[in-house]
């Protein structure tokens, strides 16, 4: 089943790369945004299954605030931080489901995506957790639903 992805990344080339990798994996990008304001302007009807969110965004906005907005508008969305600063995440991970550290390799991201998709579509994932992906407790809670 193709999933709908939201990409929240302020580096345009990285956002394009993420979009291409998502599409190469057979999924779709429903929207891209570079800051909280752009995410707030998105139509609620896009209903992403997965959001890839950077921690430090344009206009001085934070991925933590984006995470809260996503949770309030698309409660079922799986939120994955894609950041060079995973140690700056709060202990509760802001309710997110996991993190992929930058820089990442194409293979690393594709492995993480397969694992995430498997965890959403056929929980729990049948493969071991990829080394480039850190799973948070919120993601394993999804498997119990």
Beta strands, then each sheet from edge to edge (+ up, - down):
strand 1: 4-8
strand 2: 28-33
strand 3: 50-53
strand 4: 78-83
strand 5: 98-101
strand 6: 133-135
sheet 1: 2+ 1+ 3+ 4+ 5+ 6-
end
